[in-house]
Amino acid sequence: MQIEGQVRIPSGCAISAVISKEGNKMNGQAIIDSMRPMHARSNGLGGGFAAYGIYPKYKELFAFHFFFNDYEAKKECEKLLEESYDVAHAEVIPTRKMPQITDEPLIWRYFLSPRPSVLARLQLDENELVVQTAMKINTQIKGAYIFSCGKNMGAFKAVGYPEDVGEYYKLDEYEAYSWTAHGRYPTNTPGWWGGAHPFALLDYSIVHNGEISSYDANRRFIEMFGYKCTLQTDTEVITYIADYLLRRQKMTLEEMASVVAASFWSTIERNEDPRVREKLTYLRTAFSSLLITGPFSIILGFSGGLMALNDRLKLRSMVVGERDDKVYIASEEAAIRTMAPDLDHIYAPVGGEPVIVKVKEGQF
C-alpha cells in the first residue's frame, strides 16, 4: 500500500526570472542560485536559462546558438548559412567541464545578418528569414539544432540540473538586464539537450511549468503557418504561438494572454463593458485552436521585458516579488528570497491574468 508522501507526485518543473526595469545589468549568479531551493522540482533531465542584453558588441546581429552532433552537421549548416547571411563572428560557446554534464554536443554560436539581396529576392523581412532558417535546419539537417536565434540575447540549456547547467555555461560571467531559468521534470517526453527549456525563437523565449493537454490542437494550427514542432517537448509550441500572435498578428501581450489563457465564456458574459465583451469573444472565437488547456505557468521573455501567466484555474504555483527597480518571478517564494531576501512587495498572480514588466524606454 502506498502512503501519501512516500511517492513523489511532481507538481511540475521549476521556473524563475528577474528583470531590472531600469535596464541595469546583473550577472547570472543570482538566477543560478534561485534554482537551488527548487532542486526537488527537477530530476536532472533538463535545465536552462535565457539572458537579454548579453551581446552588446553584436547587438544589431542575430545570435544563432547551435547544437551539433558532429562536424559533418556543422559543415552542412555553415554552408546553408553562407547562402543567405553574412557571418561576422563564429565561436564555440564557452563551458566548464563538469562531471554532472555528460553527452555534450558541439555547442557553437554565430553572429550574423541576413543579406539584403536575399531578403529582396525572397520578399521577406529579416525576422521571417530567420524563422524559416531555424525551421529548415531543425527539420532537414540531421544532428543540427538552432536553439536560440534572437538579437542581443541567448538561451543556454543542457541535460542536467539547472544550477549545474548555469555553472557549466559560465553564466556568472555574463551581464544581462533580464534572466529566466527552468528546471525540468519531464513526465511524458524525453530528456535531451534540444528538449530542455527555454525554447526560443527570435527574441521570444519560454520557460514553462505544467502539461499542455491541448498540444495536438495547438500544434496542428500553428504548423499551418510554417512552424514545425520537432524538439519532442510540448512547450515548444508555446514559443511558436507567441511569435505567431505577437509578430505576425501584431497582438499586444494582453491580447496574447486573452488567447492562450482565454476567459471562461461565463466570465466574458459577466463583463459589464460591451467593447471588452466583444473583443474577448472575438479573440476566443477566432483563435480557439490556440487556447492552451491543462495546468501551466509560463514566463515569456522578449527584448525589453517579461510576461508571466498562469492557466485560468491557477493549477501551477507562481509568485511575484518586487524590490527597488527589480521584479522577481518564480514557482516558489524561496527562490525569490534567494535573490532578494528583503522585498518591497510579494504576491501570487490571479489565474489567467498576465503580469507584464517592461524595461524603461531606451534602457535596453
Steps between C-alpha positions, in 0.01 A plus 500: 500500500637839406479771764469866409840666506698184426455534125591824329219636285663783309324834508695601195836656427667806650502843338669821609566846359635842587489827306626851567247764394787750474694270269777446754721201425525200734730202467353154492598383848180616670270322252711183532474517879122551478465149360677329792208505749276356225739211428235236577275639225747370240632153432821581315356453150511864399599845617545830325511878501424794270682831532428837338754772426802267509649579158539881484791472256276319251164641607387572142574144387307178549673262742443141388572240769550149361525142620688277255529125536814497287718713272321377188173655622691818589652520153160451335343774713778746430458443129129577528561813710754637251234494226285763677702667775818694560672339799686758710633259761477132595630324810454214742272600787728490808425229757653350814574130519263356759446132586124560532470604133555214257441409134587855393434597138707759316367837623564800273371851447495711185441875480354580160278724293273409207622623163277778360515342155358175639221682683410687181504186288286301745283801590544434870594714795799394707295348783304275266820383330650407838186307597502311169871425542445361849211281384697373201811408697309340786295284265735424210858483629556191708688562822473880494270718710463875531389555858524880509499763224416843640686830513705589808365200690561131527374171644731258679375151579606141556406167657566550870377684806462874432753613759758271335403620152550862605847425633578292192430795267691748725193719529657682793723664236207643297323830571129529416210729591260205499542130583265202491572147621346154491547167674333213320306200628377334179208265552411386148774629270872413482784679671749616238702815433265649238194428714617696803347842564507787411363467151592804297415649161623845401501696826211301655582236760273281710550313827202292603382302801213263425332284240337603171200274446407706191840440338375316190237764421750780561766328288269426206390863486847654528655264245258636238710817511840345440608418855629147565494337843803270496655523847289230671365725777153651518631838618657566160158585357449788747803680359365475147156615616664807656683580177187448291276718718746775591708534183274376223161601640647808673303439820581663830624286788161537667325376186733202476417413862129523414556239228720241672330536840160613373235589756214258553190588296309569820768747609488678164120524516516660846734778386313829520687672217346402162820590312706269723242222459514539123879493491536198730230315306682568173839387633359181651302417185752592230797335673327217684762247389768698685329476839747310720325257734650312788689630802774749419703795614722660238747785476540661160822692450535758224725795422425756767270299723337194651146366522394242759173313459310223680225280364147620574461278807852567629589132522872579516664721759658835414609784726609855412720722717629855462800679644617843381517487117497119482209259454542133592282210386528137610312180574580542871557795730822334624656550155419872506631540856830349383539790256344769722454411870323831570216588266284808464203296383414135431181344364357205308344601164143405423447216252480621141612855584834592339779665696685724253826675584680725254839667516500879498500636145849526355667304780551166326 
